Amino acid sequence: MGIEKRKLGLNTALNYPNTTLHELLIENASKFKRKDAIYYGGSEYSWQYIDAFSNGFANVLTEMGANRGSRIAVLLPNIPQFIMTVFGVWKAGCTVLLLDPWLGEKELQARLVTSDARIVVTLRDIVFGYDTYYKIQAVRDSTRIEHVITTSMTDAWSSLTNMFGVLKDIKPKKRENTIDWLTATRKKLGRKPSEVSSYPDDVAVIHYIGALGSLRQIELSHRNLVVNSLQYSSHLELEENDVVLGLPPLWLPYMLVSAFTSTLFSGAKTVLVPLITSYSLKLIGERLPDFIEALRKHKVTVIPGSPSLFQAFIALADHRDLFKTVRAAICLPTPPPDVVKGAFQRISGVKIVSGYATPEGLITHLEKLGLESKPGSMGETLPDTEAAIFNIEDKDLPVEINQVGLLGVRGPQFDGIYSRTPLERRKSPLNSTGWIISGEYAKQDAEEGYIFVKTSQDTIVTSGSRVWKPDLENILLTYPGVKRCMISVAQDPFSGERAIVSVEVDAKNGEVTQDELLKYIALKLALYKLPIRIELSGVNQ
């Protein structure tokens, strides 16, 4: 069957506003005024409050010399300052460089250099022993960073309560030669930012995918994110009285969409949860009483998360009543293992809505609410989104129903992504007919649903983030005594997939141990990318 003869768009069209994300925020501030937009650390923040503080931060950036198109690197966890910062960046006409706060030095350096960012916003805290500010300073001389703005996880707390049990693990530090986010922003409150022309096709967010040495810079416009936010909101039928659990990391574009920007169309509230890193999801189990209190107090109705998050939720098996207000639990960027899906439904009474988000960071598929699903199902396409399965060897050739191939997608949420990015950076995954080939394996069933089969052979999905195997391989091969390495995949109860590394060593360079290799990797890469096990072979064994 030819691809043109297939029914590809499964839903009716939506009316997408020709606007920017910050203009939607301004509209919400006018419409919802003092209605709560986010909750964090004992405090409620209204739409007007977020609008006012993002105005203040936009003024800070303008005074520092940022102008239209400037790249502002944001390395923050799920705290109110994250939301106010990104909207302030957009109001100043600038672009947000979304970065995982827990990147290793090499990963951070590569992204800061490639993006040409001049301003960084990060924590001054040491969190779980992790010092993001220190890493920025370590690579700063090789970048063009001129200003570092710092904030604290405790700045936004109404009182120093032990929110979610993390206070004892947060150590605020005074940092020299930095600008304090809260002090600077407060000084600039009370006036609107200078008029900066902003357009829907302006780049809102930059993020990176791929391994070190072959990073692909993805530029998402306001239009891309507005469209995807409306598609997601429409599919879930988000309403003003919904309460979204803002637990997944907002520095992943599809999680930013699912946990916050989608609420711009309904005025729903987001409860921000600073679990710090996707690697620390097991804290749900370790700090159960605090987490139970949060769920019960706010009557959460929508829970977006990753396969590992829903695995961690199983620790709440004795507290089924906590989920009685939940009407949707959304799993991205890939469906959870069937055993996790079943276990979560048994302990909560809530069916997980499986979905799919592409490496570009945009959501394309979701299951319908309340319907039974097949193993591995990632649901139907979102409104106005098309999907097809292509031959693994010939990416222009569609395959038959129920045949495994490479997933291809297209839709208005992708408009302009690969035409606006410089040719030398984009490493375009488009086939000759304009489909974005994800590199991940799926199949289409007879009912026109889609079944996820596996990730790309070069990637592992850990705690909702894609980890590129070549990153691990290339780091390990620089360690003295390592001759060869091979990476396989194992299932981990908290993180989903984790790497197992087989390393061949040469004793001529001295003994090589697993602990030494793990410490070496931890210096270079984000902690959640660490392999679950390293198996050594060679003459020093």
C-alpha positions in Angstrom: 0.0 0.0 0.0 1.4 3.4 -1.0 1.9 5.9 1.8 -0.3 8.5 0.0 -3.2 6.1 0.2 -3.0 5.7 4.0 -5.1 7.7 6.4 -2.2 9.5 8.2 -3.9 12.4 10.0 -6.1 10.8 12.7 -7.7 13.9 14.1 -9.4 17.1 13.0 -7.5 20.3 12.7 -7.1 22.8 15.6 -7.1 26.6 15.4 -3.5 27.5 16.3 -2.9 31.1 17.5 -0.3 33.1 15.7 1.5 34.2 18.9 4.4 33.7 21.2 4.6 31.9 24.5 5.2 35.1 26.5 2.2 36.7 24.8 0.1 33.8 26.1 1.4 34.4 29.6 0.5 38.1 29.4 -3.1 37.1 28.3 -3.3 34.7 31.2 -2.2 37.4 33.6 -5.0 39.6 32.3 -7.6 36.8 32.3 -6.8 34.8 35.4 -5.1 37.6 37.4 -4.5 36.3 41.0 -5.4 32.7 40.2 -2.6 30.3 41.1 -0.4 29.3 38.3 2.3 27.4 40.2 2.8 26.1 43.7 6.3 25.6 45.2 7.7 25.3 48.8 4.6 26.6 50.7 3.9 29.4 48.3 1.4 30.0 45.5 2.4 32.1 42.5 -0.4 33.8 40.5 -0.3 34.4 36.8 0.1 38.1 37.5 3.0 37.4 39.8 4.8 35.3 37.1 4.1 38.0 34.5 5.5 40.7 36.8 8.7 38.9 37.8 9.4 37.8 34.2 9.0 41.5 33.3 11.6 42.3 35.9 14.0 39.6 34.8 13.6 40.8 31.1 14.7 44.3 32.3 17.7 42.7 34.1 18.8 41.0 30.8 18.3 44.2 28.7 20.4 46.2 31.2 23.2 43.6 30.9 23.3 44.1 27.1 21.2 41.1 26.0 19.3 41.9 22.8 17.1 40.3 20.2 18.4 36.7 19.5 20.9 36.6 22.4 21.3 33.1 23.8 20.7 32.8 27.6 21.8 29.5 29.1 19.4 28.3 31.8 20.6 25.5 34.2 17.9 25.2 36.8 15.8 22.5 38.4 12.0 22.7 38.7 11.7 25.9 40.8 9.6 29.1 40.1 12.7 31.0 39.0 12.9 28.6 36.1 9.5 29.6 34.8 10.1 33.3 35.5 13.5 33.2 33.9 12.5 31.6 30.6 9.5 33.9 30.1 11.8 36.9 31.0 14.3 35.7 28.4 11.5 35.6 25.8 10.1 39.0 26.8 13.6 40.4 26.2 13.6 39.0 22.7 16.2 36.4 23.5 16.5 32.6 23.2 16.6 30.1 26.0 19.4 27.6 25.9 17.8 24.7 27.9 20.5 22.8 29.7 20.4 19.9 32.2 21.8 21.4 35.4 23.6 18.1 36.1 25.7 17.9 32.9 29.3 16.8 33.2 32.0 19.4 32.4 32.7 18.2 28.8 29.0 18.1 28.0 28.5 21.6 29.4 31.5 23.0 27.7 30.4 21.7 24.3 27.0 23.2 24.6 28.1 26.6 25.9 30.8 26.9 23.2 28.5 25.8 20.3 25.6 28.1 21.4 27.8 31.2 21.9 25.8 32.0 25.1 27.1 35.1 27.0 24.8 34.9 30.1 24.1 31.9 32.3 21.4 31.4 35.0 22.1 28.7 37.5 22.0 27.6 41.2 24.4 28.9 43.8 23.5 25.9 45.9 25.4 22.7 46.3 22.6 20.1 45.9 23.2 16.4 46.8 26.9 17.3 46.7 26.5 18.5 43.1 27.9 22.0 42.3 26.7 23.3 39.0 28.2 26.7 39.5 31.7 25.1 40.0 31.3 23.3 36.7 30.5 26.5 34.9 33.5 28.2 36.4 35.7 25.2 35.4 34.8 25.6 31.7 34.2 29.4 31.6 37.6 30.3 30.1 36.9 28.2 27.0 33.5 29.9 26.5 32.2 33.4 25.8 30.3 33.6 29.1 30.3 37.2 30.4 27.7 37.1 33.2 26.6 34.4 35.7 23.3 35.0 37.5 22.7 32.7 40.5 19.6 31.8 42.6 18.8 29.3 45.3 16.2 26.6 45.6 15.2 28.2 49.0 14.7 31.7 47.6 11.1 30.9 46.6 10.1 29.1 49.8 7.6 30.9 52.0 9.5 29.4 54.9 12.4 27.1 55.4 10.2 24.1 55.5 11.7 20.7 54.7 9.9 20.6 51.4 9.8 17.0 50.0 12.6 16.2 52.5 15.3 17.9 50.4 16.3 20.8 52.7 19.1 18.9 54.4 20.6 18.2 51.0 20.7 21.8 49.9 23.7 24.0 50.9 23.3 27.6 49.7 26.7 29.2 49.1 27.8 32.8 48.5 29.3 33.0 45.0 31.8 35.8 44.1 31.4 37.9 41.0 27.8 36.8 40.3 24.5 38.6 40.0 21.8 37.5 42.5 18.6 36.7 40.6 16.1 37.7 43.2 17.8 41.0 44.2 18.3 42.1 40.6 14.8 41.1 39.5 13.1 42.9 42.4 14.9 46.1 41.6 13.4 46.0 38.1 9.8 45.3 39.0 7.1 47.8 38.2 7.8 48.5 34.6 7.3 46.6 31.4 10.3 45.5 29.4 11.5 47.7 26.5 9.6 47.1 23.3 11.3 44.2 21.5 9.8 42.9 18.3 8.9 39.2 18.8 7.4 36.9 16.3 6.0 33.4 16.4 8.8 32.1 14.2 11.6 33.5 16.4 13.7 30.8 18.1 12.4 30.3 21.6 14.5 27.3 22.8 17.7 25.7 21.8 18.6 22.2 23.0 21.1 19.6 22.0 20.8 15.9 21.0 23.3 13.4 20.0 26.7 12.4 21.3 29.6 14.6 22.1 31.5 15.3 18.9 28.4 15.0 16.8 25.9 17.2 18.8 22.8 18.3 16.8 21.6 21.7 17.7 17.8 21.8 17.7 16.1 25.2 17.5 12.4 25.3 18.5 10.4 28.4 17.6 7.6 29.9 19.7 5.3 28.5 17.0 6.6 25.0 17.4 6.0 25.1 21.2 2.7 26.9 21.0 1.4 24.4 18.5 2.6 21.4 20.5 1.3 22.8 23.7 -2.2 23.2 22.2 -2.1 19.8 20.6 -1.3 18.2 24.0 -3.8 20.4 25.9 -6.5 19.6 23.4 -5.9 15.8 23.5 -6.0 15.8 27.3 -8.9 18.3 27.5 -7.0 20.4 30.1 -9.3 22.7 32.1 -8.8 25.6 34.5 -9.4 23.4 37.5 -6.8 20.8 36.6 -3.7 20.5 38.8 -0.6 19.3 37.0 2.3 17.6 38.9 5.4 19.4 37.8 7.8 16.6 38.6 9.6 15.7 35.3 12.6 17.9 34.4 11.5 21.1 32.7 14.7 21.4 30.7 13.4 18.6 28.4 11.2 20.4 25.9 8.5 17.8 25.9 8.3 17.9 29.7 8.2 21.7 29.6 5.2 21.3 27.3 3.5 18.6 29.3 4.1 20.2 32.7 3.7 23.9 32.0 3.3 25.5 28.6 0.2 23.4 27.9 -1.5 25.1 30.9 -1.3 28.4 29.1 -4.4 27.4 27.2 -6.5 26.5 30.3 -5.1 28.4 33.3 -4.5 25.1 35.1 -2.1 25.1 38.1 1.3 23.3 38.2 2.7 22.0 41.4 6.5 22.2 41.0 8.4 19.4 42.6 12.2 19.8 43.0 13.4 16.2 43.0 16.6 17.7 41.7 17.6 15.1 39.1 15.9 12.4 37.1 18.7 10.2 38.5 17.3 10.7 42.0 13.7 9.6 41.4 14.3 6.9 44.0 13.9 9.7 46.5 10.1 9.2 46.1 10.6 6.0 48.0 13.1 7.4 50.5 11.0 10.5 51.3 7.6 9.0 51.0 5.8 11.0 53.8 6.7 14.4 52.1 5.6 13.2 48.7 2.3 11.8 50.0 1.5 15.1 51.7 2.1 17.0 48.4 -0.2 14.7 46.4 -2.9 14.8 49.0 -2.9 18.5 49.6 -3.1 19.7 46.0 -5.5 17.1 44.6 -3.4 16.5 41.5 -5.4 15.6 38.4 -2.7 15.2 35.7 0.7 13.5 36.2 3.2 13.7 33.3 6.3 11.6 33.7 8.7 9.1 32.4 8.8 5.3 32.6 11.1 5.5 35.6 8.9 8.0 37.4 5.9 5.6 37.2 8.1 2.7 38.3 9.1 4.9 41.4 5.4 5.6 42.1 4.8 1.9 42.8 6.4 2.7 46.2 3.0 4.3 47.0 1.2 1.0 46.9 -0.3 1.5 50.3 -1.7 4.9 49.5 -4.1 4.3 46.7 -6.4 7.1 47.9 -3.8 9.6 46.8 -4.6 9.0 43.2 -8.4 9.3 43.5 -8.3 12.8 41.9 -5.9 11.8 39.1 -7.6 11.5 35.7 -4.5 11.3 33.5 -1.0 9.9 33.9 1.1 10.6 30.8 4.3 8.7 30.1 6.9 10.3 27.8 9.1 10.1 25.7 8.4 6.4 25.2 5.8 4.0 26.6 6.7 2.3 30.0 7.4 -1.4 30.2 4.1 -3.3 30.3 4.9 -4.6 33.8 5.2 -1.0 35.1 2.0 0.0 33.4 0.1 -2.8 35.0 1.7 -2.3 38.4 0.9 1.4 38.5 -2.7 0.8 37.5 -3.1 -1.8 40.3 -1.7 0.5 43.0 -3.4 3.7 41.8 -6.5 2.7 39.8 -5.2 5.0 37.0 -4.3 3.9 33.5 -1.1 5.3 32.2 -1.6 7.1 28.9 1.5 6.1 26.9 2.9 8.6 24.4 5.9 9.4 22.3 8.2 12.4 21.9 10.8 12.7 19.2 14.5 13.4 19.9 13.7 17.0 18.7 11.7 17.3 22.0 8.2 17.5 20.6 5.2 15.2 21.4 3.6 13.4 18.4 1.6 10.5 19.9 -0.7 9.9 22.9 -3.1 7.1 23.8 -6.8 8.1 24.3 -7.8 8.5 27.9 -9.5 5.6 29.5 -9.1 3.1 26.7 -7.4 -0.3 27.0 -4.1 -0.4 25.2 -1.9 -3.0 23.6 1.6 -3.8 24.9 4.0 -1.2 23.7 1.3 1.1 22.4 2.2 4.8 22.1 -1.3 5.7 20.9 -2.5 7.7 18.0 -1.1 10.8 16.5 -1.9 14.2 18.1 -4.2 16.6 16.1 -2.8 17.4 12.7 0.2 15.2 13.2 1.1 12.4 10.7 3.2 9.3 11.3 4.4 6.5 9.0 6.8 3.6 9.3 9.7 3.4 6.8 12.1 0.8 5.6 15.2 0.5 7.8 17.6 0.5 4.8 15.6 2.8 2.5 14.2 5.6 4.5 12.0 6.7 1.6 10.2 3.4 1.3 7.1 2.9 3.6 6.6 -0.6 5.0 3.4 -2.6 5.4 1.0 -2.7 8.4 2.5 -4.6 11.4 6.0 -4.5 9.9 8.8 -3.0 12.1 10.6 0.0 10.6 11.8 3.5 11.4 9.2 5.9 12.7 8.7 9.0 10.6 6.6 12.0 11.7 5.6 15.4 10.4 3.2 18.1 11.5 2.9 21.8 12.3 4.8 21.4 15.6 7.9 20.7 13.4 7.5 23.6 10.9 10.8 25.3 10.1 13.0 23.3 12.5 15.3 22.0 9.9 15.0 24.9 7.4 16.1 27.5 10.0 19.0 25.7 11.5 22.4 26.3 9.8 23.3 23.5 7.5 26.5 22.6 9.2 24.8 22.0 12.5 21.5 20.4 11.6 22.6 16.9 10.4 19.1 16.7 9.0 17.1 13.5 9.6 14.6 14.3 6.8 14.0 11.8 4.1 13.5 13.0 0.5 9.8 13.6 1.0 10.1 15.7 4.1 9.4 13.2 6.8 11.4 13.5 10.0 12.9 10.0 10.6 13.3 9.6 14.3 15.8 6.7 14.2 13.6 4.8 16.6 11.8 1.6 15.7 8.0 1.2 15.7 5.2 -0.4 13.8 1.6 0.5 12.8 -1.2 -1.9 13.6 -4.4 -2.5 11.6 -6.4 -0.1 13.8 -3.9 2.7 12.8 -2.4 2.9 16.3 1.3 2.8 16.7 3.4 0.3 18.7 6.9 1.4 20.0 9.5 -1.3 19.5 12.8 0.0 20.6 15.0 3.1 20.7 17.8 3.8 18.2 20.7 1.4 18.4 22.8 4.4 19.6 20.6 5.5 22.4 19.3 4.4 25.8 16.2 6.1 27.4 17.2 6.6 31.1 14.9 8.4 33.5 13.0 10.0 30.6 16.2 11.3 28.9 18.0 9.9 25.9 21.6 8.8 26.6 23.8 8.4 23.5 26.0 5.3 23.8 29.0 6.9 21.9 29.3 9.4 24.8 30.1 6.6 27.2 32.3 4.8 24.7 34.4 7.9 23.8 34.9 8.8 27.5 36.0 5.3 28.5 38.4 5.1 25.5 40.3 8.1 26.8 41.1 6.4 30.1 44.6 4.9 30.4 44.5 1.1 30.1 41.2 0.8 28.3 41.6 -0.9 24.9 38.0 -1.5 23.8 34.5 -1.2 25.2 31.0 -2.4 24.3 27.7 -1.2 25.7 24.6 -3.2 26.2 21.3 -2.3 27.8 19.7 -3.5 31.1 16.4 -2.7 32.7 16.7 -0.7 36.0 13.8 -0.5 38.5 14.1 3.3 38.9 15.6 4.6 35.7 14.2 2.4 33.0 17.1 1.5 30.8 20.7 1.6 32.0 24.0 0.9 30.3 26.1 -2.2 31.0 29.7 -1.6 29.8 32.1 -4.4 28.9 35.7 -3.1 29.0 38.8 -4.8 27.8 41.9 -3.4 29.7 45.6 -3.6 29.2 47.6 -4.1 32.4 50.7 -2.3 30.9 49.1 0.9 32.1 48.4 -0.3 35.6 45.4 -1.9 37.1 42.0 -0.5 36.1 39.0 -0.9 38.5 35.3 -0.4 38.1 35.3 2.3 40.8 38.0 4.3 39.0 36.1 4.1 35.7 32.8 5.2 37.3 34.4 8.2 39.0 36.1 9.1 35.7 32.8 9.0 33.8 31.0 11.0 36.6 33.5 13.8 36.0 32.6 14.0 32.4 28.9 13.1 32.1 25.7 13.7 33.9 25.2 11.3 36.8 22.1 9.6 35.3 24.3 8.5 32.4 26.5 6.4 34.6 26.4 2.7 33.7 24.7 0.3 36.1 27.6 -2.0 35.9 31.1 -2.2 34.3 32.4 -5.6 33.4 36.2 -5.8 33.1 38.2 -8.3 31.0 41.9 -8.5 30.1 45.2 -9.3 31.6 44.8 -7.4 34.9 41.9 -9.6 35.9 
